[in-house]
Amino acid sequence: MLKQKHGSFHFRKIVPKALRKTLGKREIWLSLGTNRKREALSRACYINGYVTEIFERAGRMTEKWNISNYFSELTRIIRENKTSYRDEIIELRSKYLVDAPAPIVAGFVSQVSERHQNTLNKINELASELEQAKKEGNPEKEVTLLGMLRDAIQRIPTPGSVPMPVMAVQPTPEPQEKSELFSKASTQYIEIKRGSVGVEEIQQIQTASKLFLRFMRDKQLHEYTRKDARNFIELIRNLPVRYGKSPGDRQKTLSQIIEEAKKQDNEYATLSTKTINRHIRNLANIWKYSISSDDLEDKKDNDIWTNHIITPVREELTDRRPFTDNELKILENTPWQPRVHINTVRQILAVASYTGMRLEEICRLRPCDIEKIDGVWCFNIQTHKDEKGRIIWDPKTEAGARIIPLHPFLKSPDLGLIERAENCRKSGKDMIFFDLSYDKSRKKYGVQFSKRFSDFKTLAGLPAETVFHSFRHMVRTKLGHRTGGEKYPTEWIDQILGHESAGQGSRYNQGTTVQNLYSVVKTLKYRDWNPMKIMRK
């Protein structure tokens, strides 16, 4: 069936069963002309590695086709990284492949050359990325790229390992899996969520995405593995708890950040379990979004974020606690440093002491947020929107939209809070505490005051367990003790503070009346604490 000038041999005798299956049904074989039969069989022999066996059975053909030497010499030439192989191939063919069909040799050379060139292109691409990573001072990315570079170099053919050329009629290959780049998928997810969640949650998703892109290479989602997810988790476990607080962190490598943290405190606190889990949850949601939008296959290999055990390196274990009466007296007698007006300081601390509101909620108060409801002056903690109706701040991400009646101390003319709100309304000012600067990087008004209060507390000599948030703990503790024998549901306290309970986010008319909430607020009393007595240095 297969004829050469040196004789003939039978197809079934010289072709093993496995190879016959590769060639296909006998009817297909018989439908081919003589020349096509010869070419198809020869190509199939190359593919399956039976060339030597067939040539040995063909007798004299072995002497004219020295396949082993031909492969060895050809791969040696390819490894020399030449741009053209034409002259060398002609010489090798005349030396080792006497009377070999030209299409077979040409096809083999073409495929080997293409494979080699693709490998070199990949190496050059990785080398370029590696050089960029060195310039950026990013050792984590360098390690990843070096590993990929070594893998690519090892794929350059070596003598005896060059794959047989696939020259026979090929079956239709399975479609390669495709998905969006992480950078694009995360951007799409953020835009989709922007209309349904608060600004704070959007910022958290953005933080997780930026963190992932900083330490991991941007690839298509399906290319990431559980090992990549685990490596990312291991990296952020070592981040200092205050990572990202300084704009300078963006220009520093992870090694530099850790080294600076160790200089300040060799046992520096790292990201907490809660923070790491939040990053993982936000990243996992990007994968889920891509699956739901058919940009990523819903299969086990693409489930890379579940069931990871999170163990922080050195989680900060200092419990934040309320101020004691003695500590409040010390604060009252400590001079306030400049940069924030003393009246602003007194009013912010007074609001914190008699409402338990978070700092950002207080700093974002607008004139319209202080109003009379059912005859009672109240803070109306609500969503902020711009002129076009877009949400720019949503309290639901922090403490919940709610109504908080003003304590008698907050309504006093000496404090002047209601009068200040009225003056701001008349003068057209958007914020009650308009003298506070806005932090664009964190999109918050409370950043400046938080830093100044930290300095103020340190100057007073108070311990690390006390922070501005201690006012909130203090209010919750005082309301919970009910020292005056008052009887009111704990849900009312949760409603005032916006705690995560049945009362979270409830408006007063959905839970209880504003008069009942006012009766709770009026129970707050302090023995030796009057923010009005704080003096400026």
C-alpha positions in Angstrom: 0.0 0.0 0.0 2.8 2.4 0.8 5.3 2.3 -2.1 8.9 3.6 -2.4 11.4 2.9 -5.1 13.2 0.5 -2.8 10.3 -1.8 -2.4 6.9 -1.9 -0.7 5.4 -3.0 2.6 1.9 -3.7 3.9 0.1 -1.1 5.9 -1.3 -3.4 8.6 2.0 -5.2 9.1 4.2 -2.1 9.6 1.7 0.2 11.4 0.9 -0.6 15.0 -2.7 -0.7 16.2 -2.5 2.5 18.2 -1.2 4.3 15.2 -4.0 2.9 13.0 -6.5 4.4 15.4 -4.8 7.7 15.1 -5.0 7.6 11.3 -8.8 7.0 11.5 -11.2 4.6 9.9 -10.0 2.4 7.1 -12.5 3.9 4.7 -10.8 7.3 5.1 -7.4 5.7 4.4 -8.7 3.9 1.3 -10.2 7.1 0.0 -6.8 8.8 -0.3 -4.7 8.6 -3.4 -1.3 6.9 -3.5 0.7 10.1 -2.9 -1.6 11.3 -0.1 -1.4 7.9 1.5 2.3 8.1 1.6 2.3 11.6 3.0 -0.4 10.9 5.6 1.4 7.7 6.9 4.7 9.5 7.1 3.2 12.4 9.0 1.4 10.1 11.4 4.6 8.3 12.0 6.3 11.5 13.0 3.5 12.4 15.4 3.4 9.1 17.3 7.1 8.3 17.4 7.0 5.1 15.4 9.3 6.4 12.7 12.3 4.3 13.6 10.2 1.1 14.0 8.6 1.5 10.6 11.9 2.3 8.9 13.6 -0.7 10.4 10.8 -2.9 9.0 11.2 -1.1 5.6 14.8 -2.4 5.3 17.0 -0.1 3.2 15.0 3.0 4.1 16.7 3.1 7.5 20.0 3.7 5.9 18.8 6.7 3.9 16.7 8.3 6.7 18.8 8.8 9.8 16.1 10.4 11.9 18.0 10.4 15.2 21.0 12.3 13.9 18.8 14.7 11.9 16.8 15.6 15.1 20.0 16.1 17.1 21.6 18.4 14.6 18.4 20.3 13.9 17.8 21.1 17.6 21.4 22.1 18.0 21.0 24.7 15.2 17.7 26.0 16.7 19.2 26.5 20.1 21.8 28.8 18.5 18.9 31.4 18.2 19.4 31.9 14.5 16.9 33.9 12.6 17.0 31.7 9.5 17.5 27.9 9.2 17.3 27.6 5.4 20.9 26.7 4.5 21.5 24.4 7.5 18.2 22.5 6.7 19.2 21.9 3.1 22.5 20.6 4.3 21.0 18.4 7.0 18.4 17.0 4.6 20.9 16.0 2.0 23.0 14.4 4.7 20.5 12.5 6.8 17.2 12.4 4.9 18.1 11.1 1.4 15.0 11.3 -0.9 12.7 12.5 2.0 9.5 14.1 0.8 10.0 17.9 0.8 6.6 18.7 2.3 7.4 16.6 5.4 10.8 18.3 6.0 9.4 21.8 5.3 6.5 21.2 7.7 8.7 19.9 10.4 11.1 22.9 10.2 8.2 25.4 10.1 6.6 24.0 13.2 9.8 23.7 15.2 10.9 27.2 14.2 7.5 28.6 15.1 7.5 26.9 18.5 11.0 28.1 19.2 10.2 31.7 18.2 7.0 31.8 20.4 9.2 30.6 23.3 11.7 33.4 22.6 9.0 36.0 22.4 7.6 34.9 25.7 11.1 35.0 27.3 11.6 38.5 26.0 8.2 39.7 27.3 8.9 38.3 30.7 12.4 39.8 30.8 10.9 43.2 30.0 8.4 42.9 32.8 11.1 41.7 35.2 13.2 44.8 34.3 10.2 47.0 35.0 9.6 45.3 38.3 13.2 46.0 39.3 12.8 49.7 38.4 9.7 49.9 40.6 11.5 48.2 43.5 8.9 45.4 43.7 10.7 42.2 44.9 7.5 40.2 45.2 6.7 40.6 41.5 10.4 40.0 40.6 10.2 36.6 42.3 7.1 35.6 40.4 8.5 36.8 37.1 11.8 35.0 37.6 9.9 31.7 38.2 8.0 32.2 35.0 11.2 33.1 33.1 13.0 30.0 34.3 10.0 27.9 33.2 9.9 29.5 29.7 13.7 29.0 29.2 13.4 25.3 30.2 10.9 24.9 27.4 13.5 25.6 24.7 13.9 22.3 22.8 16.9 20.1 23.8 18.3 17.2 21.8 16.0 14.2 22.1 13.1 16.3 23.4 11.9 18.0 20.3 8.3 17.0 19.8 7.2 15.3 16.6 5.5 17.7 14.2 1.8 17.5 13.9 1.4 17.4 10.2 -1.6 15.0 9.7 -5.1 16.2 9.5 -5.8 17.4 13.0 -9.1 17.1 15.0 -10.8 20.3 15.9 -9.1 21.5 19.1 -11.1 22.3 22.1 -11.7 26.1 22.5 -9.3 27.7 25.0 -10.9 29.2 28.1 -10.9 32.9 28.1 -11.9 35.5 30.7 -11.4 39.2 31.5 -8.2 40.6 33.0 -8.5 41.1 36.7 -8.0 44.9 36.3 -10.9 45.1 33.9 -13.2 42.7 35.8 -12.6 44.6 39.1 -13.4 47.9 37.4 -16.6 46.5 35.9 -17.7 45.1 39.3 -17.1 48.4 41.1 -19.2 50.3 38.5 -22.0 47.7 38.9 -21.9 48.0 42.7 -21.6 51.8 42.8 -25.3 52.4 42.4 -26.4 49.9 45.1 -23.9 50.3 48.0 -22.4 53.1 50.0 -19.2 55.0 49.3 -17.4 53.2 52.2 -18.0 49.8 50.7 -16.9 50.9 47.2 -13.7 52.2 48.8 -13.1 48.8 50.5 -13.5 47.0 47.1 -11.1 49.4 45.5 -8.6 48.9 48.3 -8.7 45.1 47.9 -8.3 45.4 44.1 -5.4 47.8 44.3 -3.7 45.6 46.9 -4.1 42.5 44.7 -2.7 44.3 41.6 0.2 45.7 43.6 1.5 42.3 44.7 0.1 40.0 41.9 0.5 40.1 38.2 -2.5 41.2 36.2 -3.8 38.1 34.4 -7.1 36.7 33.1 -9.2 35.5 36.0 -9.1 31.9 34.9 -5.3 31.9 34.9 -5.2 32.5 38.7 -5.0 29.4 40.9 -5.6 28.7 44.6 -1.8 28.9 44.9 -1.9 32.5 43.7 -4.7 33.3 46.2 -2.7 31.7 49.0 0.5 33.6 48.0 -1.5 36.9 48.1 -2.9 36.1 51.5 0.6 35.3 52.8 1.8 38.6 51.6 -0.9 40.7 53.2 -0.6 38.8 56.5 2.7 40.6 56.9 1.4 44.1 56.2 1.5 46.5 59.1 -2.0 47.4 60.5 -1.4 51.0 59.5 -0.5 50.1 55.9 -1.9 52.6 53.4 -2.5 55.4 56.0 0.5 57.3 54.5 0.5 58.4 50.8 4.2 57.4 50.8 3.3 53.7 51.2 2.4 53.7 47.5 6.0 54.3 46.5 7.5 51.8 48.9 8.1 48.1 48.4 6.7 45.6 50.8 10.1 45.0 52.3 10.6 48.7 52.9 7.2 49.0 54.5 7.9 46.1 56.9 11.4 47.3 57.6 10.1 50.8 58.6 7.4 49.2 60.8 10.1 47.1 62.6 12.2 50.2 63.2 9.2 51.7 65.1 8.2 48.5 66.8 9.9 45.2 66.2 6.6 43.5 67.2 4.5 45.7 65.0 0.8 44.7 64.6 -0.2 43.3 61.3 -3.6 43.3 59.5 -6.4 41.8 61.5 -8.4 38.7 60.7 -11.4 40.9 60.0 -9.4 43.1 57.5 -7.9 40.1 55.7 -11.2 38.4 55.4 -12.8 41.5 54.1 -10.2 41.8 51.3 -10.7 38.1 50.5 -14.5 38.5 50.4 -14.3 41.5 48.1 -11.9 39.7 45.7 -14.1 36.6 45.7 -17.1 38.7 44.8 -15.2 39.9 41.6 -14.9 36.2 40.6 -18.6 35.6 41.4 -19.6 38.6 39.4 -17.6 37.4 36.3 -19.2 34.0 36.6 -22.7 35.5 36.8 -22.0 37.6 33.7 -20.6 34.6 31.7 -17.1 36.1 31.5 -15.7 33.2 33.6 -16.6 29.5 33.6 -18.4 28.2 36.7 -16.1 25.3 37.6 -14.1 24.1 40.5 -10.7 25.4 39.2 -12.0 29.0 39.3 -13.1 28.7 42.9 -9.8 30.0 44.4 -10.9 32.1 47.4 -13.0 29.7 49.5 -11.8 27.7 52.6 -8.6 29.5 53.3 -7.5 29.4 56.9 -6.6 33.0 58.0 -4.1 33.4 60.8 -2.7 37.0 61.2 1.0 37.2 62.1 0.6 39.7 65.0 -3.0 40.9 65.2 -3.4 44.0 67.4 -4.9 42.6 70.6 -5.3 45.9 72.4 -9.0 46.3 73.3 -10.5 49.7 72.8 -12.3 50.7 76.0 -14.3 53.6 77.4 -12.6 56.6 79.1 -12.7 56.6 82.8 -13.9 59.6 84.8 -10.3 60.4 85.8 -9.1 60.3 82.1 -11.9 62.6 81.1 -10.7 65.1 83.8 -7.2 64.8 82.5 -8.4 65.6 78.9 -10.3 68.6 80.2 -7.2 70.0 81.7 -4.9 69.3 78.7 -4.3 72.3 76.3 -5.4 71.7 72.7 -2.7 72.2 70.1 -3.4 74.6 67.1 -4.7 73.7 63.6 -8.3 73.0 64.5 -10.3 75.8 66.0 -11.0 75.4 69.8 -14.8 75.9 69.3 -14.9 73.1 66.7 -13.0 70.9 69.1 -15.4 71.5 72.0 -18.5 70.9 69.9 -17.2 67.7 68.3 -16.2 66.2 71.6 -19.5 67.3 73.1 -21.5 65.6 70.3 -19.4 62.4 70.7 -19.9 62.4 74.5 -23.7 62.8 74.3 -24.6 60.7 71.2 -21.9 58.1 70.7 -21.8 59.0 67.0 -18.7 58.0 65.0 -16.2 60.7 64.1 -16.9 60.7 60.4 -20.7 61.1 61.1 -20.0 64.1 63.3 -17.6 65.7 60.9 -20.0 65.4 58.0 -23.0 67.0 59.8 -24.7 69.6 57.6 -27.1 72.4 58.7 -30.0 70.3 57.4 -29.0 67.4 59.6 -30.1 69.3 62.7 -33.9 69.7 62.8 -37.0 69.5 65.0 -38.9 66.3 64.8 -42.1 66.0 66.8 -41.0 69.1 68.7 -37.6 67.6 69.7 -34.3 68.8 68.3 -32.6 65.9 66.6 -29.6 64.8 64.5 -30.9 63.3 61.3 -28.2 60.9 60.2 -29.0 60.3 56.5 -27.6 59.7 53.1 -25.7 62.6 51.4 -26.3 63.2 47.7 -24.9 65.7 45.2 -26.8 68.1 42.9 -27.4 65.3 40.4 -28.8 63.0 43.0 -25.7 60.7 43.2 -24.8 59.2 46.6 -21.6 60.7 47.9 -21.8 59.3 51.5 -24.0 56.7 52.9 -24.2 56.2 56.7 -25.5 52.6 56.2 -21.9 51.5 55.7 -20.9 52.8 59.1 -23.7 53.1 61.6 -27.0 53.2 59.9 -29.4 56.0 59.0 -31.2 57.0 62.2 -32.6 59.8 64.4 -30.7 60.9 67.6 -32.4 63.4 69.9 -30.1 66.2 71.1 -29.1 66.0 74.8 -29.9 69.2 76.8 -26.1 69.9 77.0 -25.9 70.0 73.1 -28.8 72.5 73.0 -27.2 74.9 75.5 -26.4 78.4 74.2 -23.0 78.2 75.8 -22.0 75.3 73.4 -23.6 77.2 70.5 -24.1 74.1 68.3 -27.7 74.9 67.1 -26.7 78.5 66.6 -23.7 77.5 64.5 -25.9 75.3 62.3 -28.4 78.1 61.8 -25.6 80.6 60.9 -24.2 78.0 58.4 -27.7 77.6 56.9 -28.0 81.4 56.4 -24.5 81.8 55.0 -24.9 78.9 52.6 -22.2 76.7 54.0 -22.6 73.0 53.3 -21.0 71.7 56.5 -21.4 72.7 60.1 -17.7 72.0 60.8 -16.6 73.7 57.6 -13.1 74.5 59.0 -12.2 70.8 58.8 -10.2 69.8 55.7 -11.3 67.0 53.3 -8.9 64.1 52.8 -9.2 63.3 49.1 -7.2 60.0 49.2 -9.5 58.6 51.9 -12.6 60.7 51.0 -13.2 61.6 54.6 -13.6 64.8 56.6 -12.5 63.2 59.9 -8.9 62.3 59.1 -7.4 65.6 60.2 -9.3 65.8 63.5 -8.5 62.1 64.2 -4.8 62.9 63.9 -5.1 66.0 66.1 -7.1 64.1 68.8 -4.5 61.4 68.8 -1.8 64.0 69.5 -4.0 65.6 72.2 -4.6 62.2 73.9 -0.9 61.4 73.8 0.0 64.8 75.2 -2.5 64.0 78.1 -0.6 60.8 78.8 -3.6 58.5 78.2 -2.9 54.8 77.3 -3.2 53.2 73.9 -6.5 51.5 74.7 -8.2 55.0 74.6 -9.0 56.6 71.2 -11.7 58.9 69.9 -13.9 55.8 69.5 -13.7 55.4 73.3 -16.5 58.1 73.5 -18.8 55.7 71.6 -17.9 52.9 74.0 -18.4 55.2 76.9 -21.9 56.2 75.8 -22.9 52.6 75.2 -21.6 51.6 78.7 -23.4 54.5 80.5 -26.7 53.8 78.7 -26.4 50.1 79.4 -25.8 50.5 83.2 -29.1 52.4 83.8 -27.9 53.6 87.1 -31.0 55.7 87.7 -33.3 52.7 87.7 -34.7 53.6 84.2 -36.4 50.8 82.3 -36.2 50.9 78.5 -35.5 48.2 75.9 -31.9 47.7 74.8 -33.2 48.0 71.2 -33.6 51.8 71.9 -29.9 52.0 72.8 -29.0 50.1 69.6 -31.3 52.5 67.6 -29.5 55.5 69.0 -26.0 54.1 68.4 -26.8 52.3 65.1 -25.4 49.0 66.3 -25.7 45.9 64.2 -28.9 44.5 65.7 -32.6 44.5 65.1 -32.5 48.3 65.5 -29.8 49.0 63.0 -30.8 51.5 60.4 -34.3 51.9 61.9 -36.0 55.2 61.8 -37.6 56.4 65.0 -41.1 55.9 63.7 -40.2 52.3 62.6 -38.9 51.3 66.0 -40.1 53.7 68.8 -41.0 57.3 69.2 -38.6 60.2 69.2 -39.8 61.1 72.7 -38.8 57.6 73.9 -35.4 58.0 72.4 -35.0 61.4 74.0 -35.8 59.9 77.4 -32.9 57.5 76.9 -30.5 60.2 75.8 -31.3 62.5 78.8 -29.9 59.8 81.2 -26.4 60.5 80.1 -24.5 62.3 82.9 -20.8 63.1 83.6 -19.3 63.9 86.9 -16.1 65.7 85.9 -16.3 66.2 82.2 -17.2 69.4 80.4 -15.8 69.8 76.9 -16.4 73.6 77.1 -13.5 73.8 79.7 -10.9 72.6 77.2 -8.5 75.5 76.5 -6.3 76.2 73.5 -2.6 76.3 74.1 
